[in-house]
Amino acid sequence: MFLFPVCSPFLTSPSCLSVFPPPEMKGKNPWNTPTTIIITVIGIIAIVALVTVAVLQNRHLPQKYKYGIVLDAGSSHTSVYIYKLCQIYTVGISSYASAPWKAGESLRACMQDVEQQVPKKRHRQTPLYLGATAGMRLLKYNSSMSDGVLQAVEEALQKFPFSYQGARILSGQEEGAFGWVTVNYLDDRLSQVCGLETTGALDLGGASTQISFVSDKYNGSESPSNSVNFRLYGNDYNLYTHSFLCYGKDQALLMTQSVPEMLNDPCFNPGYTAIKNYSKIYDSPCLSGWKPQKIPTHFTHNGTGNFQQCQRIVKSIFNFTHCKYSQCSFNGIFQPSLQGQFGAFSAYYFVMSFLNLTDTTMPLEAVKAKLAHYCSTPWNQIKQQHPEVNEKYLAGYCFSGTYILTLLMEGYNFTSEEYSNIKFIKKIKDSDAGWTLGYMLNLTNMIPAEAPDSPLLPYSGYVSLVTIMAILLFILFILCLCPLWTRCSKQPEIV
Ligand SMILES: O=P(O)(O)OP(=O)(O)OP(=O)(O)OC[C@H]1O[C@@H](n2cnc3c(O)ncnc32)[C@H](O)[C@@H]1O
């Protein structure tokens, strides 16, 4: 009669029995029995499998799209964004209204470049969008012209090997809202469980300007046309947004120049002089109805460089006289009280960074004094100091700086204290601030409405836990075999 050793509860009795060596096996190593070897191998495979699953299961899945292309067809130029940034300048597509086929042509060279930059094997899965902004919105006043340009652009883009998703004119509201999404997405403000306070977005283009922010005092009931609702990562946002068509810096400049006596222009440096075409000014839909009966074909534009006078003229293009709401910004447009921090990008940044005025902790009076000094600097001196800067931009910085300060302080009602809540930004984490990224994130559903089920543990914690469990399992397994091995290696008692 044999005395059987007590079996570990982790082993079921049949397998337990089978690992006990018969008495004649006395002196033999029990690890060498086929059953023991099989169980050991299975145990090791199970542990390896457990750890492998842990490593693979909880890893972030690769994104569906590796690349996405958005063409920002603005009033002043077109930019191509390949996810982050690849910018190639052409003229704004709206300037091809009289020869639409040229609009398609204008994109060809830059799109060929894009083709080189996106790996070939990714071409077919790469979505391609074209969004046109204020230049085309203005052209829409004559809809057949804007349709012709869009059609030409579509035909050109469809010839490329990407997944073409369409060309359309964004509404001002979309431009503002997607700019806000971009800024807050790049700043990681949307994916936070409790919803961090968001940053407002200020965008200054060539033909329009947008202001977008969340205000506790605005729920969309007053002036619903300024309200955009988002549900992002499980948080609800009620965004106030407004786009002022014609208040981009190029169109605003035309509006100040429409006044005939503006031939001597305080918004341009003293000594600046140029012969300009009046029709170029009055061709703009922003000045339709302003055209005097009799105007000369050309005028001589002389700079006189006086900031205070320039400020007065700039202010005259804003209408502050009527407001049917509880409060307005300008031109009778509702605006709730400003709230939180603001990111100001596009021309806000180009201009303020050139003027060395991006530091908003500088007292506003000091900012104005610096700008006044710039405006009064003779044109020749300005050109000498900045030979590398495009003259078209260089000549406009006095006007643009004055326009920016007037728009912010008088138009949007930023107080001197609130001015320091504005940050002039070009990029956030290497991506350009602007509407394009927000537009693509929205169209590719890359920002979920609901917060993804968050894992209980971070990835590294999860892997460590599974590894520890595997090791414990292995130790238990050994412990289970140990008594068996010890007893089996003893001489069995014969009763
Ligand atoms: O949104 P819309 O109004 O259609 O305009 P856009 O898309 O063409 O506008 P951008 O943000 O590209 O540019 C804004 C303005 O800044 C101007 N701009 C670009 N680079 C600049 C620079 O280095 N210095 C000064 N101005 C610049 C440009 O001519 C426009 O008038």
The ligand as a MOL file (V3000), in Angstrom:
LIG
                    3D

  0  0  0     0  0            999 V3000
M  V30 BEGIN CTAB
M  V30 COUNTS 31 33 0 0 0
M  V30 BEGIN ATOM
M  V30 1 O -9.1780 84.1730 -43.6820 0
M  V30 2 P -9.1120 85.1720 -44.7950 0
M  V30 3 O -9.7040 86.4760 -44.3950 0
M  V30 4 O -9.6210 84.6370 -46.0690 0
M  V30 5 O -7.5900 85.5340 -45.0290 0
M  V30 6 P -6.3240 84.6070 -45.2560 0
M  V30 7 O -6.6320 83.1810 -44.9360 0
M  V30 8 O -5.7280 84.8700 -46.5780 0
M  V30 9 O -5.4180 85.2260 -44.1420 0
M  V30 10 P -4.0650 84.6960 -43.4910 0
M  V30 11 O -4.3930 84.2770 -42.1050 0
M  V30 12 O -3.3410 83.7620 -44.3280 0
M  V30 13 O -3.2590 86.0660 -43.4750 0
M  V30 14 C -3.7810 87.1420 -42.7790 0
M  V30 15 C -3.2170 88.4120 -43.3120 0
M  V30 16 O -1.8460 88.5170 -42.9520 0
M  V30 17 C -1.0770 88.8940 -44.0790 0
M  V30 18 N 0.2850 88.3880 -43.8690 0
M  V30 19 C 0.7950 87.1770 -44.1350 0
M  V30 20 N 2.0810 87.1090 -43.7720 0
M  V30 21 C 2.3920 88.3220 -43.2520 0
M  V30 22 C 3.5660 88.9130 -42.7150 0
M  V30 23 O 4.6910 88.2250 -42.6160 0
M  V30 24 N 3.5140 90.1700 -42.2750 0
M  V30 25 C 2.3840 90.8940 -42.3530 0
M  V30 26 N 1.2370 90.4260 -42.8540 0
M  V30 27 C 1.2500 89.1540 -43.3110 0
M  V30 28 C -1.8340 88.3510 -45.2700 0
M  V30 29 O -1.5270 89.1010 -46.4230 0
M  V30 30 C -3.2660 88.5950 -44.8240 0
M  V30 31 O -3.6340 89.9100 -45.0660 0
M  V30 END ATOM
M  V30 BEGIN BOND
M  V30 1 2 1 2
M  V30 2 1 2 3
M  V30 3 1 2 4
M  V30 4 1 2 5
M  V30 5 1 5 6
M  V30 6 2 6 7
M  V30 7 1 6 8
M  V30 8 1 6 9
M  V30 9 1 9 10
M  V30 10 2 10 11
M  V30 11 1 10 12
M  V30 12 1 10 13
M  V30 13 1 13 14
M  V30 14 1 14 15
M  V30 15 1 15 16
M  V30 16 1 15 30
M  V30 17 1 16 17
M  V30 18 1 17 18
M  V30 19 1 17 28
M  V30 20 1 18 19
M  V30 21 1 18 27
M  V30 22 2 19 20
M  V30 23 1 20 21
M  V30 24 1 21 22
M  V30 25 2 21 27
M  V30 26 1 22 23
M  V30 27 2 22 24
M  V30 28 1 24 25
M  V30 29 2 25 26
M  V30 30 1 26 27
M  V30 31 1 28 29
M  V30 32 1 28 30
M  V30 33 1 30 31
M  V30 END BOND
M  V30 END CTAB
M  END
